Amino acid sequence: MRSAITIAVKDLRLRVRDRSAFIVGVLAPFGLALIFSFVLGGLDDGAFDLSYGVVDEDGGETAAQFVTTLRQIEGQGFIDLTEYASVQEAEQAVGEDVVSVFVLPAGLSDAVSSGGAAEVEVIGDVDSPTSTAIASSIAQGFASEVHAIQLAVGSTLAADASGQVDVPGLVERALSTPSPITISPIEAATRELDLTTFFVAGMAVMFLFFTVQFGVLALLEEGTNGTIARLLAAPIRRTSIVIGKAMVSVLLGLTSMAILIISSTFLLGAEWGDPLAVGLLVVCAVISAVGIMGIVAAFAHTAEGAGNLQSIIAVGLAMLGGIFFPGALGDGVLAKLSYISPHRWFMTGLADLAGGGGVPVVVPSLLALLAFGGVTSAIAWLGLRRRMLT
Amino acid sequence: MKILAIAGANVRRLFRERSNFFFVFILPLGIIIIIGSMFGSGFQPRVGVVGPDDGGFGEELMTMLEADDAFAVRRYEVQDAMLLAVERGTITAGVVIPADHDYVLRTGAESQVGFIARVGGEGPKLQATVDAMIAEQAGRIRAARLVEVETGTPFDQAVGLVESIETEIQPIGVSQRSVGEALFPATLGQFDLGASSQLILFMFLTGLTGSAALIQSRTLGVSSRMLTTPTSTRTIIIGETLGRFGVVLVQGVYIMVLTLVVFGVEWGNPLGAIAVLLAFGAVSAGTAMLMGTLFRNDQQAGGIGVMAGLGLAALGGCMVPLEIFPEGMRRIAHATPHAWALDAFADLVRRDGTLVDILPELGVVVAFAVVILALAAWRFRRVLTAG
């Protein structure tokens, strides 16, 4: 065991001296996360701007009712409403001050009371289709309300065989019939990382795989440099060599992740969640990384070949795991494919923590990462040991 | 000619290194597919729905939701799965239509439709649209119930009557029209947006990470050996630069041709597109040369190269369209050659520009190239002759 530690310390000193571990483990991921959240964080995150305008050219009762309805929705905090005097003024404001405008044409109220045709126009900014569609829906909803009364009264009159109907009374009763369908809002928690934390976590876990390369690759590099012969000739157990290198990987991995998490919390305002759960996720992720990179090192022919393959796997798994774009995975094939990437489990675990809660919340992710890590580490251990012993 | 020999050796090295196969050919493809699939559903918000498919009012509501083009609707089997999807942000909101919706309505009671959304998110804003659809169905049922109460007609019959009257009584119609110039024309294919930005990103990145090859040349002593031959320093410099340029061009041409052939991406006026490709290729080659002369350790260069490459690309608008950048960020972006190249492509692809139209942007990119190449050549000469 002591020889393993000696080997580990020697390697760590080398890495620290040439700064490569620092660049790959801390500088690059932090720098990239900083740039990404700077560039992408300043954008509007898909929020629907619901600033609307309304032009009442009618002046009648129906139009006034609609404006009142809009004001009510504004009171609930969903939209902002501005009244305009003319269609030209309103249309010019589209795309500048407001996103969509409702135009209530002259004759609207008369048409409604006489059962004739009428049309409300929604003018929207071409680049805000969703906000405009929501505006159309609001107008549609209002139209349906008005229509409902007309429909109720009209249908009753049509069905009535007696021909003696008290119309005003009927209208009263129609108005007082409650709506048979109501909406009940259900609150959902947020199990998604905020943009900053997403990028730090994504970059951290991607570069983790590069960071742990240093330990296991060193085993192959000793072969290239010729120092492996000397190690093997020394009176130490050969497995100590493997353990020593593995320790380097694990230590570098854990340290870089710890530095990233702490620095991003204080410098970037990232929110990681319950410390114990995060710690466990990190440990399992490091084990997965060491295991996967270890397998490559165990079965590759040359140090350079191993390094290249490791880079490919690291970037490939990161891409599959969806760390490059938030929400990139969506719901379909890509989402299902992502389950083979440990990155995906790490990010999902953190996302689940965003909704609060501690270790119990991340158990599925922990189990998946442990499974990855356990299996790959076992295979890597067997492979590396065999390399040493032959 | 010696210049071509040196350049050719560089390009051959690119192909001989098998890991480049992944980074140069497969990775860009993967990212373009991912971006394309993200934009596949357009910018519509995604909404989930859980409901019965018994042919009654419940299913009618689901069909109405799906027919509305305000959002993209996905059916879920189980409410919990849909709740999780909302929590994870996979969908913006979810609608829960109770299984007994039809039965409840036919027996005169009230039915509650659930609306799942994250508090403080964008979901609640979509409630207005769901409200409207429900209002339409509710209106019909209200009318049918009134008919039933007032005239004693059985409910089912009343519904039929209401539906026939519906066509006779004119409702208030809602028409919609758009104003303004679209940032992204409707004819833009789902892969078009990602293609040009990824072209710029990968050309630059491949150039930068390829600078490691240049450092290896130096550390292995190949460059010094070249100097001992009767070859002028100038030839070596031009040769190596051309080599970088060749590598970058392989990456660029590959992406352009691949996206054109496989994804049907529009690149606009061919002359203009090739001009931008060459100009930005020169920028990437120059930056690669500069990187190669600034570092001595190729692993360091690799790490910093990736960081600088991705960072500059992000700043320059390769991750998210420049049009969405706020004003200040857009100005910062234009300190990079990437932004100018992307502007040129935007003109070519979205506004049917010609070579003449993009001359200003092209000019800036070429200016960047000239300055960087000059700097790189100077550094390389110093490093070569310093030994």
Interface residues (C-beta under 8 A of the other chain):
Chain A: D18 R19 S20 I23 V24 L27 A28 G31 L32 I35 F36 V39 L40 G42 L43 D44 G46 A47 F48 L50 T62 I73 F78 E91 V94 G95 L108 A111 V112 G115 G116 A117 A118 E119 V120 E121 V122 I123 G124 D125 V126 D127 P129 T130 T132 A133 I134 S136 S137 I138 A139 Q140 G141 F142 A143 S144 E145 V146 H147 A148 Q150 L151 A152 V153 G154 S155 T156 A158 A159 D160 A161 V165 L170 R173 A174 T177 P178 S179 P180 I181 T182 I183 S184 P185 I186 E187 A188 A189 T190 R191 E192 F210 N308 L309 S311 I312 V315 G316 M319 F324 F325 P326 G327 A328 G330 D331 G332 L334 A335 A351 G355
Chain B: E17 R18 S19 F22 F23 L27 G30 I31 I34 I35 S37 M38 F43 Q44 P45 R46 D68 D69 A70 F71 R74 L83 L84 A85 V86 E87 R88 G89 T90 I91 G94 V96 L105 A109 E110 S111 Q112 V113 G114 F115 I116 A117 R118 V119 G120 G121 E122 G123 P124 K125 L126 Q127 A128 T129 V130 D131 A132 M133 I134 A135 E136 Q137 A138 G139 R140 I141 R142 A143 A144 R145 L146 V147 V149 E150 T151 T153 A158 L161 V162 I165 E166 E168 I169 Q170 P171 I172 G173 V174 S175 Q176 R177 S178 V179 G180 E181 A182 L183 F184 N297 Q299 Q300 G303 I304 V306 M307 L310 G311 A314 L315 M319 V320 I324 F325 P326 M329
